[in-house]
């Protein structure tokens, strides 16, 4: 691994390159906070995929892309004298020191839950009007549900144990199922949608209790489905058949082949 001096040198090299690109490259000259925003989101998802795949070389590459964006935003901020990269870093350092009084102060903690609880209490003292105020409105719903629940737990609003949460999951599933029973002659789509949302929220809650990240779990299931479906496509192509001309039973044979390969 590199020394502190070498790391500083690498960061200075990046800042120099960023300055040169901003001053000389036609594309880089045109970029703004707004034009970079969607690219940053894309890079973040690419990093997420690399992490799920366990590809260390790809993780390194995607981290570099995100670091470039952070430096780029800081350079743009410096052009209007609002902030530069040093302001960004110092602001982060001050926040980390302030929110870790068990490291930089005299606060005692016994475990991770104490750290989380202190973190949320400090955020409220800093001016946040709600514990949930720090959850971005634009977060994908599954991640947002998890963050909402984590933040509520940090101030003591939570179930006592996983069994209680599982009972809630079953209760919500029954309420969702009730919307589709034959005797329910006046099915309300909005009500069914609401009940389905409750099921998902309860499942996210249970996953949190048993140490499963629901976003990661669903992402891996998506990847698994893609792998198996693409095996069906390739197998159909090998026998010169189109999927639309195959029966579900025929496709299931190839699906089960893919499952057997994964077990190996």
C-alpha positions as YAML, in Angstrom:
chain: A
units: angstrom
residues:
- id: 1
  name: UNK
  ca: [0.00, 0.00, 0.00]
- id: 2
  name: UNK
  ca: [1.06, 3.59, -0.60]
- id: 3
  name: UNK
  ca: [2.47, 5.94, 2.03]
- id: 4
  name: UNK
  ca: [0.68, 9.12, 3.15]
- id: 5
  name: UNK
  ca: [3.11, 11.14, 1.04]
- id: 6
  name: UNK
  ca: [2.36, 9.05, -2.05]
- id: 7
  name: UNK
  ca: [-1.39, 9.38, -1.48]
- id: 8
  name: UNK
  ca: [-1.05, 13.17, -1.22]
- id: 9
  name: UNK
  ca: [0.97, 13.21, -4.42]
- id: 10
  name: UNK
  ca: [-1.70, 11.14, -6.22]
- id: 11
  name: UNK
  ca: [-4.48, 13.48, -5.04]
- id: 12
  name: UNK
  ca: [-2.51, 16.56, -6.12]
- id: 13
  name: UNK
  ca: [-1.99, 14.95, -9.53]
- id: 14
  name: UNK
  ca: [-5.74, 14.44, -9.87]
- id: 15
  name: UNK
  ca: [-6.45, 18.08, -8.91]
- id: 16
  name: UNK
  ca: [-3.93, 19.29, -11.49]
- id: 17
  name: UNK
  ca: [-5.48, 17.15, -14.22]
- id: 18
  name: UNK
  ca: [-8.95, 18.39, -13.24]
- id: 19
  name: UNK
  ca: [-7.82, 22.00, -13.55]
- id: 20
  name: UNK
  ca: [-6.27, 21.31, -16.96]
- id: 21
  name: UNK
  ca: [-9.39, 19.56, -18.25]
- id: 22
  name: UNK
  ca: [-11.70, 22.30, -16.99]
- id: 23
  name: UNK
  ca: [-9.58, 24.96, -18.70]
- id: 24
  name: UNK
  ca: [-8.74, 23.16, -21.95]
- id: 25
  name: UNK
  ca: [-11.26, 20.41, -22.79]
- id: 26
  name: UNK
  ca: [-14.41, 21.59, -24.68]
- id: 27
  name: UNK
  ca: [-16.61, 18.97, -22.97]
- id: 28
  name: UNK
  ca: [-15.30, 19.56, -19.46]
- id: 29
  name: UNK
  ca: [-15.63, 23.33, -19.87]
- id: 30
  name: UNK
  ca: [-19.38, 23.00, -20.46]
- id: 31
  name: UNK
  ca: [-20.29, 20.87, -17.45]
- id: 32
  name: UNK
  ca: [-22.39, 22.18, -14.54]
- id: 33
  name: UNK
  ca: [-23.75, 20.68, -11.33]
- id: 34
  name: UNK
  ca: [-26.95, 19.87, -13.21]
- id: 35
  name: UNK
  ca: [-25.31, 18.20, -16.23]
- id: 36
  name: UNK
  ca: [-23.09, 16.04, -14.01]
- id: 37
  name: UNK
  ca: [-25.89, 14.95, -11.67]
- id: 38
  name: UNK
  ca: [-27.34, 12.10, -13.76]
- id: 39
  name: UNK
  ca: [-23.83, 10.89, -14.63]
- id: 40
  name: UNK
  ca: [-22.96, 10.71, -10.93]
- id: 41
  name: UNK
  ca: [-26.06, 8.60, -10.29]
- id: 42
  name: UNK
  ca: [-25.04, 6.28, -13.13]
- id: 43
  name: UNK
  ca: [-21.52, 5.91, -11.74]
- id: 44
  name: UNK
  ca: [-22.92, 5.13, -8.28]
- id: 45
  name: UNK
  ca: [-25.07, 2.32, -9.68]
- id: 46
  name: UNK
  ca: [-22.07, 0.98, -11.60]
- id: 47
  name: UNK
  ca: [-20.07, 0.90, -8.35]
- id: 48
  name: UNK
  ca: [-22.98, -0.89, -6.66]
- id: 49
  name: UNK
  ca: [-23.00, -3.55, -9.37]
- id: 50
  name: UNK
  ca: [-19.23, -4.03, -9.13]
- id: 51
  name: UNK
  ca: [-19.54, -4.53, -5.35]
- id: 52
  name: UNK
  ca: [-22.31, -7.11, -5.82]
- id: 53
  name: UNK
  ca: [-20.14, -8.95, -8.34]
- id: 54
  name: UNK
  ca: [-17.15, -8.88, -5.99]
- id: 55
  name: UNK
  ca: [-14.98, -7.53, -8.80]
- id: 56
  name: UNK
  ca: [-12.18, -5.67, -7.02]
- id: 57
  name: UNK
  ca: [-10.62, -4.27, -10.17]
- id: 58
  name: UNK
  ca: [-13.98, -2.91, -11.30]
- id: 59
  name: UNK
  ca: [-14.65, -1.50, -7.81]
- id: 60
  name: UNK
  ca: [-11.34, 0.38, -7.99]
- id: 61
  name: UNK
  ca: [-12.26, 1.75, -11.43]
- id: 62
  name: UNK
  ca: [-15.74, 2.88, -10.37]
- id: 63
  name: UNK
  ca: [-14.41, 4.49, -7.18]
- id: 64
  name: UNK
  ca: [-12.07, 6.49, -9.41]
- id: 65
  name: UNK
  ca: [-15.00, 7.64, -11.54]
- id: 66
  name: UNK
  ca: [-16.92, 8.80, -8.47]
- id: 67
  name: UNK
  ca: [-13.83, 10.54, -7.07]
- id: 68
  name: UNK
  ca: [-13.49, 12.37, -10.37]
- id: 69
  name: UNK
  ca: [-17.06, 13.64, -9.99]
- id: 70
  name: UNK
  ca: [-16.41, 14.85, -6.43]
- id: 71
  name: UNK
  ca: [-13.33, 16.75, -7.57]
- id: 72
  name: UNK
  ca: [-15.26, 18.08, -10.60]
- id: 73
  name: UNK
  ca: [-18.10, 19.46, -8.43]
- id: 74
  name: UNK
  ca: [-15.53, 21.06, -6.12]
- id: 75
  name: UNK
  ca: [-13.76, 22.71, -9.06]
- id: 76
  name: UNK
  ca: [-17.07, 24.13, -10.31]
- id: 77
  name: UNK
  ca: [-17.83, 25.44, -6.81]
- id: 78
  name: UNK
  ca: [-14.47, 27.18, -6.67]
- id: 79
  name: UNK
  ca: [-15.21, 29.12, -9.86]
- id: 80
  name: UNK
  ca: [-18.03, 31.00, -8.12]
- id: 81
  name: UNK
  ca: [-16.04, 31.30, -4.86]
- id: 82
  name: UNK
  ca: [-18.67, 29.24, -3.02]
- id: 83
  name: UNK
  ca: [-16.32, 26.44, -1.98]
- id: 84
  name: UNK
  ca: [-13.34, 24.44, -3.18]
- id: 85
  name: UNK
  ca: [-12.11, 20.90, -2.54]
- id: 86
  name: UNK
  ca: [-10.35, 21.96, 0.68]
- id: 87
  name: UNK
  ca: [-13.62, 23.40, 2.02]
- id: 88
  name: UNK
  ca: [-15.40, 20.15, 1.18]
- id: 89
  name: UNK
  ca: [-12.78, 18.03, 2.94]
- id: 90
  name: UNK
  ca: [-12.48, 20.24, 6.01]
- id: 91
  name: UNK
  ca: [-16.27, 20.37, 6.36]
- id: 92
  name: UNK
  ca: [-16.39, 16.58, 6.25]
- id: 93
  name: UNK
  ca: [-13.59, 16.27, 8.80]
- id: 94
  name: UNK
  ca: [-15.32, 18.64, 11.22]
- id: 95
  name: UNK
  ca: [-18.59, 16.71, 10.88]
- id: 96
  name: UNK
  ca: [-16.90, 13.37, 11.50]
- id: 97
  name: UNK
  ca: [-15.14, 14.68, 14.59]
- id: 98
  name: UNK
  ca: [-18.33, 16.27, 15.93]
- id: 99
  name: UNK
  ca: [-20.43, 13.16, 15.35]
- id: 100
  name: UNK
  ca: [-17.92, 10.78, 16.94]
- id: 101
  name: UNK
  ca: [-17.65, 12.16, 20.49]
- id: 102
  name: UNK
  ca: [-16.86, 8.62, 21.69]
- id: 103
  name: UNK
  ca: [-13.60, 8.92, 19.72]
- id: 104
  name: UNK
  ca: [-12.82, 12.64, 19.92]
- id: 105
  name: UNK
  ca: [-14.62, 13.48, 23.16]
- id: 106
  name: UNK
  ca: [-15.57, 11.95, 26.50]
- id: 107
  name: UNK
  ca: [-18.80, 10.15, 25.51]
- id: 108
  name: UNK
  ca: [-18.91, 6.42, 26.30]
- id: 109
  name: UNK
  ca: [-20.60, 3.88, 24.04]
- id: 110
  name: UNK
  ca: [-21.11, 0.15, 24.48]
- id: 111
  name: UNK
  ca: [-22.03, -0.90, 20.97]
- id: 112
  name: UNK
  ca: [-22.99, 0.08, 17.42]
- id: 113
  name: UNK
  ca: [-26.55, 0.95, 18.46]
- id: 114
  name: UNK
  ca: [-25.26, 3.56, 20.90]
- id: 115
  name: UNK
  ca: [-23.19, 5.12, 18.10]
- id: 116
  name: UNK
  ca: [-26.22, 5.30, 15.78]
- id: 117
  name: UNK
  ca: [-28.39, 6.78, 18.54]
- id: 118
  name: UNK
  ca: [-25.81, 9.47, 19.33]
- id: 119
  name: UNK
  ca: [-25.42, 10.25, 15.62]
- id: 120
  name: UNK
  ca: [-29.15, 10.94, 15.18]
- id: 121
  name: UNK
  ca: [-29.35, 13.01, 18.38]
- id: 122
  name: UNK
  ca: [-26.43, 15.15, 17.23]
- id: 123
  name: UNK
  ca: [-28.10, 15.70, 13.85]
- id: 124
  name: UNK
  ca: [-31.21, 17.00, 15.63]
- id: 125
  name: UNK
  ca: [-29.07, 19.37, 17.70]
- id: 126
  name: UNK
  ca: [-27.49, 20.61, 14.46]
- id: 127
  name: UNK
  ca: [-30.87, 21.84, 13.27]
- id: 128
  name: UNK
  ca: [-32.62, 18.88, 11.65]
- id: 129
  name: UNK
  ca: [-36.31, 19.22, 12.50]
- id: 130
  name: UNK
  ca: [-37.03, 15.51, 12.10]
- id: 131
  name: UNK
  ca: [-35.08, 12.30, 12.59]
- id: 132
  name: UNK
  ca: [-36.32, 11.33, 9.12]
- id: 133
  name: UNK
  ca: [-35.36, 14.67, 7.59]
- id: 134
  name: UNK
  ca: [-32.02, 13.35, 6.41]
- id: 135
  name: UNK
  ca: [-33.54, 10.66, 4.19]
- id: 136
  name: UNK
  ca: [-33.35, 11.95, 0.59]
- id: 137
  name: UNK
  ca: [-36.77, 12.20, -1.06]
- id: 138
  name: UNK
  ca: [-35.37, 10.85, -4.32]
- id: 139
  name: UNK
  ca: [-33.98, 7.60, -2.87]
- id: 140
  name: UNK
  ca: [-35.32, 4.41, -4.52]
- id: 141
  name: UNK
  ca: [-38.29, 3.23, -2.44]
- id: 142
  name: UNK
  ca: [-36.71, -0.01, -1.20]
- id: 143
  name: UNK
  ca: [-33.57, 1.71, 0.11]
- id: 144
  name: UNK
  ca: [-35.67, 4.57, 1.47]
- id: 145
  name: UNK
  ca: [-37.84, 2.17, 3.49]
- id: 146
  name: UNK
  ca: [-34.75, 0.65, 5.06]
- id: 147
  name: UNK
  ca: [-33.20, 4.03, 5.92]
- id: 148
  name: UNK
  ca: [-36.48, 5.29, 7.43]
- id: 149
  name: UNK
  ca: [-36.66, 2.22, 9.66]
- id: 150
  name: UNK
  ca: [-32.99, 2.48, 10.68]
- id: 151
  name: UNK
  ca: [-33.38, 6.12, 11.65]
- id: 152
  name: UNK
  ca: [-36.56, 5.43, 13.63]
- id: 153
  name: UNK
  ca: [-34.78, 2.61, 15.46]
- id: 154
  name: UNK
  ca: [-31.92, 4.96, 16.39]
- id: 155
  name: UNK
  ca: [-34.31, 6.91, 18.63]
- id: 156
  name: UNK
  ca: [-36.04, 3.84, 20.07]
- id: 157
  name: UNK
  ca: [-39.07, 3.55, 17.77]
- id: 158
  name: UNK
  ca: [-38.89, -0.11, 16.81]
- id: 159
  name: UNK
  ca: [-40.14, -3.62, 17.52]
- id: 160
  name: UNK
  ca: [-38.61, -5.62, 20.36]
- id: 161
  name: UNK
  ca: [-37.83, -8.76, 18.38]
- id: 162
  name: UNK
  ca: [-38.00, -10.41, 14.96]
- id: 163
  name: UNK
  ca: [-41.00, -12.59, 15.85]
- id: 164
  name: UNK
  ca: [-43.15, -9.50, 16.32]
- id: 165
  name: UNK
  ca: [-42.07, -8.22, 12.93]
- id: 166
  name: UNK
  ca: [-42.82, -11.56, 11.24]
- id: 167
  name: UNK
  ca: [-46.31, -11.51, 12.76]
- id: 168
  name: UNK
  ca: [-46.72, -8.06, 11.20]
- id: 169
  name: UNK
  ca: [-45.57, -9.43, 7.82]
- id: 170
  name: UNK
  ca: [-48.21, -12.18, 7.97]
- id: 171
  name: UNK
  ca: [-50.86, -9.67, 9.03]
- id: 172
  name: UNK
  ca: [-50.06, -7.40, 6.08]
- id: 173
  name: UNK
  ca: [-50.04, -10.34, 3.63]
- id: 174
  name: UNK
  ca: [-53.49, -11.39, 4.87]
- id: 175
  name: UNK
  ca: [-54.80, -7.84, 4.42]
- id: 176
  name: UNK
  ca: [-53.38, -7.71, 0.89]
- id: 177
  name: UNK
  ca: [-54.82, -11.12, 0.04]
- id: 178
  name: UNK
  ca: [-58.24, -10.06, 1.34]
- id: 179
  name: UNK
  ca: [-58.46, -7.47, -1.42]
- id: 180
  name: UNK
  ca: [-58.59, -10.27, -4.00]
- id: 181
  name: UNK
  ca: [-60.98, -12.73, -2.35]
- id: 182
  name: UNK
  ca: [-64.08, -13.64, -4.42]
- id: 183
  name: UNK
  ca: [-66.44, -12.18, -1.81]
- id: 184
  name: UNK
  ca: [-64.74, -8.81, -2.20]
- id: 185
  name: UNK
  ca: [-66.93, -7.72, -5.11]
- id: 186
  name: UNK
  ca: [-65.83, -4.10, -4.98]
- id: 187
  name: UNK
  ca: [-62.08, -4.40, -5.39]
- id: 188
  name: UNK
  ca: [-60.34, -1.10, -4.81]
- id: 189
  name: UNK
  ca: [-57.10, -0.85, -6.79]
- id: 190
  name: UNK
  ca: [-55.75, 1.97, -4.63]
- id: 191
  name: UNK
  ca: [-56.47, -0.01, -1.46]
- id: 192
  name: UNK
  ca: [-54.77, -3.09, -2.90]
- id: 193
  name: UNK
  ca: [-51.76, -0.99, -3.85]
- id: 194
  name: UNK
  ca: [-51.60, 0.44, -0.32]
- id: 195
  name: UNK
  ca: [-51.76, -3.05, 1.20]
- id: 196
  name: UNK
  ca: [-49.00, -4.27, -1.13]
- id: 197
  name: UNK
  ca: [-46.84, -1.36, -0.02]
- id: 198
  name: UNK
  ca: [-47.47, -2.35, 3.59]
- id: 199
  name: UNK
  ca: [-46.34, -5.92, 2.81]
- id: 200
  name: UNK
  ca: [-43.11, -4.69, 1.27]
- id: 201
  name: UNK
  ca: [-42.42, -2.27, 4.13]
- id: 202
  name: UNK
  ca: [-42.97, -5.05, 6.68]
- id: 203
  name: UNK
  ca: [-40.68, -7.42, 4.75]
- id: 204
  name: UNK
  ca: [-37.95, -4.77, 4.67]
- id: 205
  name: UNK
  ca: [-38.40, -4.41, 8.41]
- id: 206
  name: UNK
  ca: [-38.05, -8.15, 8.98]
- id: 207
  name: UNK
  ca: [-34.99, -8.33, 6.72]
- id: 208
  name: UNK
  ca: [-33.38, -5.58, 8.79]
- id: 209
  name: UNK
  ca: [-34.03, -7.54, 11.99]
- id: 210
  name: UNK
  ca: [-32.39, -10.70, 10.66]
- id: 211
  name: UNK
  ca: [-29.40, -8.91, 9.15]
- id: 212
  name: UNK
  ca: [-30.37, -8.98, 5.47]
- id: 213
  name: UNK
  ca: [-29.99, -5.90, 3.28]
- id: 214
  name: UNK
  ca: [-33.19, -5.98, 1.17]
- id: 215
  name: UNK
  ca: [-31.69, -3.92, -1.67]
- id: 216
  name: UNK
  ca: [-28.72, -6.27, -1.94]
- id: 217
  name: UNK
  ca: [-30.95, -9.35, -1.69]
- id: 218
  name: UNK
  ca: [-33.28, -8.16, -4.45]
- id: 219
  name: UNK
  ca: [-30.37, -7.06, -6.64]
- id: 220
  name: UNK
  ca: [-28.85, -10.55, -6.38]
- id: 221
  name: UNK
  ca: [-32.21, -12.13, -7.21]
- id: 222
  name: UNK
  ca: [-32.50, -9.87, -10.25]
- id: 223
  name: UNK
  ca: [-29.03, -10.96, -11.37]
- id: 224
  name: UNK
  ca: [-29.97, -14.62, -10.83]
- id: 225
  name: UNK
  ca: [-33.14, -14.25, -12.91]
- id: 226
  name: UNK
  ca: [-31.19, -12.54, -15.71]
- id: 227
  name: UNK
  ca: [-28.60, -15.34, -15.76]
- id: 228
  name: UNK
  ca: [-31.26, -18.06, -15.92]
- id: 229
  name: UNK
  ca: [-33.40, -16.28, -18.51]
- id: 230
  name: UNK
  ca: [-30.39, -15.64, -20.72]
- id: 231
  name: UNK
  ca: [-29.61, -19.38, -20.48]
- id: 232
  name: UNK
  ca: [-33.11, -20.03, -21.83]
- id: 233
  name: UNK
  ca: [-32.49, -17.58, -24.67]
- id: 234
  name: UNK
  ca: [-29.13, -19.14, -25.55]
- id: 235
  name: UNK
  ca: [-30.51, -22.68, -25.34]
- id: 236
  name: UNK
  ca: [-33.44, -21.77, -27.58]
- id: 237
  name: UNK
  ca: [-31.05, -20.24, -30.08]
- id: 238
  name: UNK
  ca: [-28.96, -23.42, -30.04]
- id: 239
  name: UNK
  ca: [-31.97, -25.45, -31.22]
- id: 240
  name: UNK
  ca: [-33.10, -22.75, -33.66]
- id: 241
  name: UNK
  ca: [-36.27, -21.90, -31.77]
- id: 242
  name: UNK
  ca: [-37.80, -18.55, -30.87]
- id: 243
  name: UNK
  ca: [-38.97, -18.06, -27.30]
- id: 244
  name: UNK
  ca: [-42.38, -16.88, -28.44]
- id: 245
  name: UNK
  ca: [-42.87, -20.26, -30.19]
- id: 246
  name: UNK
  ca: [-41.95, -22.32, -27.13]
- id: 247
  name: UNK
  ca: [-44.29, -23.54, -24.41]
- id: 248
  name: UNK
  ca: [-43.71, -22.62, -20.79]
- id: 249
  name: UNK
  ca: [-42.92, -26.29, -20.08]
- id: 250
  name: UNK
  ca: [-40.17, -26.24, -22.73]
- id: 251
  name: UNK
  ca: [-38.68, -23.07, -21.28]
- id: 252
  name: UNK
  ca: [-38.85, -24.57, -17.77]
- id: 253
  name: UNK
  ca: [-36.52, -27.37, -18.87]
- id: 254
  name: UNK
  ca: [-33.81, -24.85, -19.72]
- id: 255
  name: UNK
  ca: [-34.58, -22.83, -16.59]
- id: 256
  name: UNK
  ca: [-33.99, -25.92, -14.44]
- id: 257
  name: UNK
  ca: [-30.77, -26.61, -16.37]
- id: 258
  name: UNK
  ca: [-29.53, -23.17, -15.37]
- id: 259
  name: UNK
  ca: [-30.42, -23.85, -11.72]
- id: 260
  name: UNK
  ca: [-28.45, -27.11, -11.79]
- id: 261
  name: UNK
  ca: [-25.42, -25.33, -13.26]
- id: 262
  name: UNK
  ca: [-25.54, -22.74, -10.47]
- id: 263
  name: UNK
  ca: [-25.58, -25.48, -7.81]
- id: 264
  name: UNK
  ca: [-22.40, -26.95, -9.29]
...
